[in-house]
């Protein structure tokens, strides 16, 4: 589709340019019309042609994007039912089961289902952000952080995640903040030894996530928010996680600072303004 579009635009451009040259020659050299009038006429025709060219170039793309958005929404809706069904039936199975091995297996399935549900929520959030300029909702920050810590502690039992929170109601993009917290804790786990502690504190509209991991030197610290940047090519890498955190903070007027020392650990702070 897009190959044919490029060919059509190219032909339209060449034909239009040739038409303008011919028209200029005819009006100026044959009819001897005033040059200023010809220039004004060509400028007007040029603006009209530019509009038509832009419309031809963007309309198929917009239709394609709208089709993808509709398909994503429908697919997402269809995924919600089986995930919810699995989680609800797991709860009933666990109630009537006493065998430790079976319970352990059911717990693994439940954790996997929770991860699928989390991916569902993230996809739903991404689709909504494409259609909404700014998400504004009131939420209790301690409740949000408690849910994230509970989820991530089950996901990373090798690390201890602690939470100290001052009860505060914030207004903004709660789902985006949850995703940012997940990404920050995920990176803390990657670069911290097993058995170490990750501390989350919220006080006076300031969220701090501190670990006692490998730390980052000053040279790498400048580049950690670049998409797909890796401190060590052999390591797991920061991926796009920190880049997404930076974009979220910029969009929601949140001041983001990172302090780190090699061999000591890293502290990330999000200051909520307003």
C-alpha positions as CSV (number, residue, x, y, z in Angstrom):
1,X,0.0,0.0,0.0
2,X,2.7,2.5,1.0
3,X,4.9,1.6,-1.9
4,X,2.1,2.6,-4.4
5,X,1.5,5.7,-2.3
6,X,5.1,6.8,-2.7
7,X,5.0,6.2,-6.4
8,X,1.7,8.2,-6.8
9,X,3.1,11.1,-4.7
10,X,6.3,11.2,-6.8
11,X,4.3,11.3,-10.1
12,X,2.0,14.0,-8.7
13,X,5.0,16.1,-7.7
14,X,6.7,15.8,-11.1
15,X,3.4,16.5,-13.0
16,X,2.6,19.5,-10.8
17,X,6.1,21.0,-11.1
18,X,6.0,20.5,-14.9
19,X,2.6,22.2,-15.0
20,X,3.8,25.2,-13.0
21,X,6.8,25.7,-15.4
22,X,4.5,25.5,-18.4
23,X,2.0,27.8,-16.9
24,X,4.7,30.4,-16.0
25,X,6.1,30.2,-19.6
26,X,2.6,30.6,-21.1
27,X,1.5,33.5,-19.0
28,X,4.8,35.4,-19.1
29,X,6.2,34.8,-22.6
30,X,3.0,34.2,-24.6
31,X,0.3,36.4,-22.9
32,X,2.8,38.9,-21.4
33,X,0.9,39.1,-18.1
34,X,2.4,41.1,-15.2
35,X,5.2,39.2,-13.4
36,X,3.9,40.0,-9.9
37,X,0.4,38.6,-10.7
38,X,2.0,35.4,-12.0
39,X,4.1,35.0,-8.9
40,X,1.0,35.5,-6.6
41,X,-1.0,33.0,-8.7
42,X,1.8,30.4,-8.5
43,X,2.2,30.9,-4.8
44,X,-1.6,30.3,-4.3
45,X,-1.4,27.2,-6.5
46,X,1.7,26.0,-4.6
47,X,-0.1,26.3,-1.3
48,X,-3.1,24.3,-2.7
49,X,-0.8,21.7,-4.1
50,X,1.1,21.4,-0.8
51,X,-2.2,20.8,1.0
52,X,-3.3,18.1,-1.5
53,X,0.1,16.5,-1.2
54,X,0.0,16.4,2.6
55,X,-3.6,15.0,2.5
56,X,-2.6,12.2,0.1
57,X,0.4,11.4,2.2
58,X,-1.2,11.3,5.6
59,X,-4.8,10.0,5.0
60,X,-3.8,6.4,4.3
61,X,-1.4,6.4,7.3
62,X,-4.1,7.8,9.6
63,X,-6.6,5.1,8.3
64,X,-3.9,2.4,8.9
65,X,-3.2,3.7,12.5
66,X,-6.9,3.9,13.3
67,X,-7.3,0.3,12.0
68,X,-4.4,-0.9,14.3
69,X,-5.9,1.0,17.2
70,X,-9.3,-0.6,16.7
71,X,-7.7,-4.0,16.3
72,X,-5.7,-3.5,19.5
73,X,-8.7,-2.5,21.5
74,X,-10.8,-5.5,20.3
75,X,-7.9,-7.9,21.0
76,X,-7.3,-6.5,24.4
77,X,-11.0,-6.8,25.3
78,X,-11.0,-10.5,24.2
79,X,-7.9,-11.1,26.4
80,X,-9.5,-9.8,29.5
81,X,-12.1,-12.5,29.9
82,X,-9.8,-15.6,29.8
83,X,-7.2,-14.0,32.2
84,X,-10.0,-13.1,34.7
85,X,-11.5,-16.6,34.4
86,X,-8.2,-18.2,35.2
87,X,-7.6,-16.0,38.2
88,X,-11.0,-16.5,39.7
89,X,-10.9,-20.3,39.2
90,X,-7.4,-20.5,40.7
91,X,-8.8,-18.9,43.9
92,X,-11.5,-21.6,44.2
93,X,-8.9,-24.4,43.5
94,X,-6.6,-23.2,46.2
95,X,-9.4,-23.1,48.8
96,X,-10.0,-26.8,48.4
97,X,-6.4,-28.0,48.1
98,X,-4.1,-29.1,50.9
99,X,-1.2,-30.7,49.1
100,X,1.9,-28.4,49.4
101,X,3.2,-29.4,45.9
102,X,-0.1,-28.7,44.2
103,X,-0.5,-25.4,46.1
104,X,3.0,-24.4,44.9
105,X,2.1,-25.2,41.3
106,X,-1.2,-23.2,41.7
107,X,0.8,-20.3,43.1
108,X,3.1,-20.3,40.1
109,X,0.1,-20.3,37.8
110,X,-1.4,-17.5,39.8
111,X,1.8,-15.4,39.6
112,X,1.9,-15.9,35.9
113,X,-1.7,-14.9,35.6
114,X,-1.0,-11.7,37.6
115,X,1.8,-10.9,35.2
116,X,-0.5,-11.4,32.2
117,X,-3.0,-9.1,33.9
118,X,-0.3,-6.5,34.4
119,X,0.6,-6.7,30.7
120,X,-3.1,-6.3,29.9
121,X,-3.3,-3.1,32.1
122,X,-0.2,-1.7,30.5
123,X,-1.5,-2.3,26.9
124,X,-4.8,-0.7,28.0
125,X,-2.9,2.2,29.4
126,X,-0.9,2.7,26.2
127,X,-4.0,2.7,24.0
128,X,-5.7,5.2,26.3
129,X,-2.6,7.5,26.2
130,X,-2.9,7.6,22.4
131,X,-6.4,9.0,22.5
132,X,-6.2,11.2,25.6
133,X,-4.0,14.3,25.8
134,X,-3.5,14.1,29.6
135,X,-4.8,11.7,32.2
136,X,-5.9,13.4,35.5
137,X,-7.2,11.2,38.3
138,X,-7.0,11.4,42.1
139,X,-5.3,8.4,43.8
140,X,-3.8,7.5,47.2
141,X,-0.1,7.2,46.7
142,X,0.5,4.7,49.6
143,X,-2.2,2.4,48.3
144,X,-0.6,2.4,44.8
145,X,2.9,1.8,46.2
146,X,1.7,-1.0,48.5
147,X,0.1,-2.8,45.5
148,X,3.3,-2.5,43.5
149,X,5.5,-3.7,46.3
150,X,3.2,-6.7,47.0
151,X,3.3,-7.6,43.3
152,X,7.0,-7.1,42.8
153,X,8.0,-8.8,46.1
154,X,6.3,-12.0,44.9
155,X,8.0,-11.6,41.5
156,X,11.5,-11.0,43.1
157,X,11.6,-13.1,46.3
158,X,15.4,-13.0,46.3
159,X,15.3,-9.3,47.4
160,X,13.6,-7.5,50.3
161,X,11.5,-4.5,49.3
162,X,10.5,-2.2,52.1
163,X,8.0,0.7,52.0
164,X,7.8,3.8,54.1
165,X,4.9,6.0,53.0
166,X,3.3,9.3,54.2
167,X,-0.4,9.1,53.3
168,X,-1.0,11.6,50.5
169,X,-3.6,12.0,47.8
170,X,-2.1,13.0,44.4
171,X,-3.7,14.0,41.1
172,X,-2.3,12.7,37.8
173,X,-1.6,9.6,35.8
174,X,-1.7,6.7,38.4
175,X,-1.1,3.9,35.8
176,X,1.9,5.7,34.4
177,X,3.4,6.2,37.9
178,X,2.8,2.5,38.7
179,X,4.7,1.5,35.5
180,X,7.5,3.9,36.4
181,X,7.8,2.4,39.9
182,X,7.9,-1.1,38.4
183,X,10.7,-0.1,36.0
184,X,12.8,1.5,38.7
185,X,12.4,-1.4,41.1
186,X,13.2,-3.8,38.3
187,X,16.5,-2.1,37.6
188,X,17.3,-2.0,41.3
189,X,16.8,-5.8,41.4
190,X,18.9,-6.4,38.3
191,X,21.9,-4.5,39.7
192,X,21.7,-5.5,43.4
193,X,23.0,-8.7,45.0
194,X,20.5,-11.4,46.2
195,X,19.4,-10.8,49.7
196,X,19.9,-7.0,49.5
197,X,17.3,-4.4,50.5
198,X,15.5,-2.0,48.2
199,X,13.9,0.9,50.2
200,X,10.9,2.9,48.9
201,X,10.1,6.1,50.7
202,X,7.4,8.7,50.0
203,X,7.3,11.9,52.1
204,X,6.4,15.5,51.4
205,X,5.5,14.7,47.7
206,X,8.9,13.1,47.1
207,X,9.3,9.4,46.1
208,X,12.7,7.8,46.7
209,X,13.8,4.3,45.6
210,X,17.2,3.3,47.0
211,X,19.2,0.2,46.5
212,X,22.6,-1.1,47.7
213,X,23.7,-2.5,44.3
214,X,26.6,-2.0,41.9
215,X,26.0,1.7,41.4
216,X,26.7,3.7,38.3
217,X,29.7,5.9,37.5
218,X,29.4,9.5,36.5
219,X,30.0,8.9,32.8
220,X,27.3,6.3,32.5
221,X,24.9,8.3,34.7
222,X,24.5,10.9,32.0
223,X,23.3,8.4,29.5
224,X,21.1,6.0,31.5
225,X,17.9,7.6,30.2
226,X,18.7,7.0,26.5
227,X,16.5,4.3,25.0
228,X,18.2,0.9,24.9
229,X,21.3,2.2,26.7
230,X,23.3,-0.5,28.5
231,X,25.9,0.3,31.1
232,X,27.6,-3.0,30.2
233,X,27.0,-4.7,26.9
234,X,27.2,-8.1,28.6
235,X,24.8,-7.1,31.4
236,X,21.0,-7.2,31.3
237,X,21.0,-3.5,30.5
238,X,18.6,-0.7,31.4
239,X,16.6,-1.3,28.1
240,X,13.8,1.2,27.5
241,X,12.6,1.2,31.1
242,X,14.4,4.3,32.4
243,X,13.7,6.1,29.1
244,X,10.0,5.5,29.7
245,X,10.3,6.8,33.3
246,X,12.0,10.0,32.0
247,X,9.3,10.6,29.5
248,X,6.6,10.0,32.1
249,X,8.2,12.5,34.5
250,X,8.7,15.2,31.8
251,X,5.1,14.8,30.6
252,X,3.7,15.1,34.2
253,X,5.9,17.9,35.5
254,X,7.8,15.6,37.9
255,X,11.4,16.4,38.8
256,X,13.6,13.3,38.3
257,X,17.1,13.0,39.9
258,X,19.5,10.1,40.1
259,X,22.4,9.8,42.6
260,X,24.7,6.9,42.4
261,X,28.1,5.7,43.6
262,X,30.0,2.8,42.1
263,X,30.0,-0.1,44.5
264,X,27.6,1.6,47.0
265,X,24.2,1.9,45.3
266,X,21.7,4.1,43.5
267,X,19.0,6.5,44.7
268,X,16.3,7.7,42.4
269,X,14.0,10.5,43.4
270,X,10.7,11.8,41.9
271,X,9.5,15.1,43.2
272,X,5.9,15.9,42.5
273,X,5.2,19.5,41.9
274,X,2.0,21.4,42.6
